[in-house]
Amino acid sequence: MIIFLFFLSLILGPLPVYGAESPSYDIQIPPDAYKFIPDKLTIKAGDSVRWHNNSDRKHVLSSVPGSGNSDELEIFSDEFHPGTIYSHTFKEPGEYPYFCYIHNKMTGIITVRGKDQ
């Protein structure tokens, strides 16, 4: 069942999860691949992104230093183990390129628009 849901998410792309809070979008790290699916995502300020580690390797997610609206890293996951989820809520509009600190060819970008855009 989990494998079916994983492949269904690859076909349908990121789907927002609605509730009382702002939408949340899912990004998958597939088994036996060094990539994020999708690798580009546009959301609104206040929305969350959840990275699902479906691989058999640990990862460390980090935004590119100097990106975003402050000197702090917008995204930083520490060790992100297989079978776990890392979530982050983006509060400010901007472009947030990110990568895996361990596997630096794994890259992606989150574009955050204002709430009214």
N, C-alpha and C positions, 0 to 999 in steps of 0.2 A: 504494500500500500504506500509506504513512504517513497519508494522508487517511482511509483506511478505519479504521485503528487509532485515529485521533483521534476520529472520529465514534462508534466503538464505545465508547471511554472515556466519551463524553458520555452514552451510553445506560446503561451499566453503573454509572457513578459511580466513586468512588475505590476502587481495589482494592489491598489490601495486597500488597506484594512480600515474600515470605518467603525466608529464607536462614539463614545462621549467625547473622546479626545480628538486631536487632529489626526489626519490620515497617517498611516505607516506604510512604507514601501519595502519590499523584500529584494535583496540581492543574494544570489546563490554563488557559492564556491563549489563547483561540481567535483565529483570524484575523479581522480586521475587527470586533472587539468589544472593548469596554473593560470586561472583567469577568473574574472568576476562576470556574472551574467545577471543583468546587463552591465556593461562597463560604463555606460553614460545614463544619467538619470536626471530629470528636471522635476523639482518639487517646489513647494511654497514654504516660506518662513513659518516655523512652528510645526512642520511635518517631521516625522521620524523615518529613519532608514534602519532596517534590520539586515545584517549580514549573517547568512546561514553557512556555517562551515560543514559542508557535506563531504569534504575530502578526508583522507586518512593522515593528514599532516597538520601541524599547528601553524598558525599564521600570526602576524602582528600587523594590524592595520594602522596606518599613519597618514595624516594629510601632509602635503608637501610643505615644508617649512617656508614661511613667508606668504602663504596663500591665506585667503580669508581676511577678516577685518581686524585682527589683533596679532600680537607677536606669539601668542600661545597656539599650540597645535589644536585645530578644531576637532580632528579625529585622532584618537590614540587608544588602541584596544588592549594593550599588554598582550600576554600570550592568549591566543584565541584557539582553543583546542577543538579537535574533531567532534562533531555532534553538538557544538554549542552555538549560541547566537550572540552577536554583539549588536547593540542598538545605540543610536545617537539621534538626538533631536537638534535640528538646525534652527537657530533663532534669528540669524541675520542673513539677508540676501548676499549673494556672491557666488564665485566659482571655487569649488573645493576639490582640486585634484588630490588623489590619494594613491597609495601603493602598499604592498606587503613588504615590511621591513626585511623579512627573511628571504622572500622570493621577489626581488625588486622588478622583475618583468611583469608582475601582476599589477596592473594599473587601472584606474577608473577616475571618473569625475562626477561630482554632484553639483548641479547648477541649482541654486536656490533663488527663486524669484520672491518679490514682495507679496504679501498676503492679498493685495488687490490686483495683482497682475495675472 
